[in-house]
Amino acid sequence: GMSIAYSQVGVCHALSYGLSFVLGIHHGIGNCIVFDYLEEFYPEGVHEFRRMMEKQDIKLPHNITAGIEGSKLEKMADVALMLEPLWENALGSEWKKVMNRERIKELYKQM
């Protein structure tokens, strides 16, 4: 757990916790769903991830937030934003300038 907090994968994990807490998606599956949308932050990793999924014929769930209630989307953002050490270690001390509530909700809406 603490190794994740001090690694550079905090964007993925912080967003995954929102999926787990609100939608009940297993954290490991949530990490995969989220990671597929984080090419901006992890371009090489996402490229390799997609290549491995294709090679192994793995299909991730899509449209999991389609039609989601606004209150649930807000709660997902709340959960993700609470995980400040993950954001700071991934994006630096000025992470709030890079990742705000609206940006988090937009990422969730893509999923």
C-alpha positions as CSV (number, residue, x, y, z in Angstrom):
1,G,0.0,0.0,0.0
2,M,2.6,2.6,1.0
3,S,4.8,1.6,-2.0
4,I,1.9,2.9,-4.2
5,A,1.6,6.1,-2.3
6,Y,5.2,7.0,-3.0
7,S,5.3,5.8,-6.6
8,Q,4.5,7.7,-9.8
9,V,1.2,5.7,-10.5
10,G,-0.9,7.8,-8.1
11,V,-3.1,9.2,-10.9
12,C,-4.3,5.7,-11.7
13,H,-4.8,4.6,-8.2
14,A,-6.5,7.7,-7.0
15,L,-9.1,7.5,-9.8
16,S,-9.5,3.7,-9.3
17,Y,-10.5,4.2,-5.7
18,G,-13.4,6.4,-6.9
19,L,-14.6,3.6,-9.1
20,S,-14.3,1.0,-6.3
21,F,-15.9,3.1,-3.6
22,V,-18.9,4.3,-5.6
23,L,-19.4,1.7,-8.3
24,G,-18.1,-1.4,-6.5
25,I,-15.6,-2.2,-9.2
26,H,-12.7,-4.4,-7.9
27,H,-9.7,-2.1,-7.4
28,G,-7.5,-4.2,-9.7
29,I,-10.0,-4.0,-12.6
30,G,-10.5,-0.4,-11.8
31,N,-6.8,0.3,-12.2
32,C,-6.9,-1.3,-15.6
33,I,-10.0,0.7,-16.7
34,V,-8.5,3.9,-15.5
35,F,-5.0,3.3,-16.8
36,D,-6.4,2.9,-20.3
37,Y,-7.4,6.6,-20.2
38,L,-4.1,8.0,-18.8
39,E,-2.0,8.2,-22.0
40,E,-1.3,11.9,-21.2
41,F,0.4,10.9,-18.0
42,Y,1.9,7.5,-18.9
43,P,2.3,7.4,-22.7
44,E,4.8,4.5,-22.9
45,G,3.1,2.6,-20.1
46,V,-0.4,2.9,-21.7
47,H,1.0,1.9,-25.1
48,E,2.6,-1.2,-23.7
49,F,-0.6,-2.0,-21.6
50,R,-2.8,-1.8,-24.7
51,R,-0.3,-4.0,-26.6
52,M,-0.4,-6.6,-23.9
53,M,-4.2,-6.5,-23.7
54,E,-4.4,-7.0,-27.5
55,K,-1.9,-9.9,-27.4
56,Q,-3.8,-11.6,-24.6
57,D,-7.2,-10.8,-26.1
58,I,-8.3,-9.0,-23.0
59,K,-11.4,-6.8,-23.2
60,L,-11.9,-4.2,-20.5
61,P,-15.4,-3.0,-19.5
62,H,-16.3,0.3,-21.3
63,N,-19.0,2.9,-20.7
64,I,-19.2,2.1,-17.0
65,T,-20.1,5.7,-16.2
66,A,-22.6,6.2,-19.0
67,G,-25.7,7.7,-17.5
68,I,-24.2,8.0,-14.0
69,E,-26.0,10.2,-11.5
70,G,-24.4,13.6,-10.8
71,S,-24.2,12.8,-7.1
72,K,-22.3,9.6,-7.8
73,L,-19.8,11.4,-10.1
74,E,-19.3,14.0,-7.4
75,K,-18.7,11.3,-4.8
76,M,-16.1,9.6,-7.1
77,A,-14.3,12.9,-7.4
78,D,-14.4,13.4,-3.6
79,V,-12.8,10.0,-3.1
80,A,-10.1,10.6,-5.6
81,L,-9.3,14.1,-4.3
82,M,-8.9,12.8,-0.8
83,L,-5.9,10.8,-1.8
84,E,-3.5,13.8,-1.8
85,P,-0.3,11.8,-1.3
86,L,-1.0,9.8,-4.5
87,W,-1.6,13.0,-6.5
88,E,1.4,14.8,-5.1
89,N,3.8,11.9,-5.7
90,A,2.5,11.5,-9.3
91,L,2.2,15.1,-10.3
92,G,4.2,17.1,-7.8
93,S,3.5,19.6,-5.1
94,E,1.5,21.8,-7.5
95,W,-0.8,18.9,-8.5
96,K,-4.0,20.9,-7.9
97,K,-3.1,23.1,-10.8
98,V,-2.9,20.0,-13.0
99,M,-5.8,17.9,-11.7
100,N,-8.9,19.6,-10.4
101,R,-12.4,18.3,-9.7
102,E,-13.7,19.1,-13.2
103,R,-10.8,17.3,-14.9
104,I,-11.3,14.3,-12.7
105,K,-15.0,14.2,-13.5
106,E,-14.2,14.5,-17.3
107,L,-11.8,11.5,-17.0
108,Y,-14.5,9.5,-15.2
109,K,-17.1,10.4,-17.9
110,Q,-14.8,8.9,-20.6
111,M,-14.8,5.5,-18.8
